[in-house]
Amino acid sequence: ISIVVQSIDNSSEQMQENSQEMEKLTSIASTAKEKMDFVESIMEKEKNKTDEIINSFIENGEKISNIIGSIYEMRELVSNNSRNTEEVASASEHLFKMTEELNLQLNNFKTE
């Protein structure tokens, strides 16, 4: 009987030690889970920030494309204005020459 009692005591002690080890492991696992949850929340925040940055880059790219398009339109307008100015200058010069010729012809009809 003493051997049976001793075996039961040994088994009981072993079960108690195993139970304490399980409690320690559970505590460690719980702490690890808390840390992993914390890291996960940080990673989620960083992912959201990265998404915002990417969306901002996309928006900026679109704005830059619009600005470039506007610059090309301005360039075309400036080019047209330059041509128009040259045409007006040429027409003014031609009109000036015609006016001088008319003045010369009118001077022929003047009486002194």
C-alpha positions in Angstrom: 0.0 0.0 0.0 2.8 2.3 0.8 4.1 1.9 -2.8 0.7 2.8 -4.2 0.4 5.8 -1.9 4.0 6.9 -2.8 3.1 6.4 -6.5 0.0 8.5 -6.1 1.9 11.2 -4.3 4.6 11.2 -7.1 1.9 11.3 -9.7 0.1 14.1 -7.8 3.4 16.1 -7.5 4.1 15.5 -11.2 0.6 16.7 -12.1 1.0 19.8 -9.9 4.3 20.6 -11.6 2.8 20.0 -15.0 -0.1 22.3 -14.0 2.3 25.0 -12.9 4.2 24.6 -16.2 1.0 24.9 -18.1 0.1 28.1 -16.2 3.6 29.5 -17.0 3.1 28.5 -20.7 -0.4 30.0 -20.7 1.0 33.2 -19.3 3.8 33.3 -21.8 1.4 32.6 -24.6 -0.9 35.3 -23.4 1.9 37.8 -23.3 3.0 36.8 -26.7 -0.5 37.2 -28.0 -0.7 40.7 -26.5 2.6 41.6 -28.2 1.5 40.1 -31.5 -1.8 42.0 -31.3 0.2 45.2 -30.6 2.5 44.6 -33.5 -0.5 43.8 -35.7 -2.2 47.1 -34.8 1.0 49.0 -35.6 1.3 47.2 -38.9 -2.3 48.0 -39.7 -1.7 51.7 -39.0 1.4 51.7 -41.2 -0.4 49.9 -44.0 -3.1 52.6 -43.8 -0.5 55.3 -43.9 1.2 53.7 -46.8 -2.1 53.5 -48.6 -2.7 57.2 -48.0 0.8 58.0 -49.3 0.2 55.9 -52.4 -3.1 57.6 -53.0 -1.4 60.9 -52.5 1.2 60.0 -55.1 -1.5 59.0 -57.5 -3.4 62.3 -57.0 -0.2 64.3 -57.3 0.6 62.4 -60.5 -2.8 63.3 -61.9 -2.4 66.9 -60.9 1.1 67.0 -62.5 -0.4 65.5 -65.7 -3.1 68.2 -65.7 -0.4 70.9 -65.2 1.6 69.5 -68.1 -1.5 69.5 -70.3 -2.2 73.1 -69.3 1.4 74.1 -70.1 1.1 72.5 -73.6 -2.2 74.4 -74.1 -0.4 77.7 -73.0 2.5 76.9 -75.3 0.0 76.5 -78.2 -1.7 79.7 -77.3 1.6 81.6 -77.1 2.6 80.1 -80.4 -0.7 81.2 -82.0 -0.3 84.7 -80.4 3.2 85.0 -81.8 1.9 84.1 -85.3 -1.0 86.5 -84.9 1.4 89.2 -83.8 3.6 88.6 -86.8 0.6 88.7 -89.1 -0.6 92.0 -87.5 2.9 93.5 -87.8 3.1 92.4 -91.4 -0.3 93.8 -92.2 0.6 97.0 -90.4 3.7 97.4 -92.4 1.8 96.7 -95.6 -0.8 99.3 -94.6 1.9 101.8 -93.8 3.5 101.3 -97.3 0.1 101.7 -98.9 -0.6 104.8 -96.9 2.7 106.3 -98.0 1.9 105.5 -101.7 -1.5 107.0 -101.3 0.1 110.1 -99.8 2.5 110.3 -102.7 -0.3 110.0 -105.2 -2.4 112.6 -103.3 0.6 115.0 -103.3 0.5 114.8 -107.1 -3.0 116.3 -107.1 -2.2 119.2 -104.7 -2.0 122.6 -106.2 0.4 125.1 -105.0 
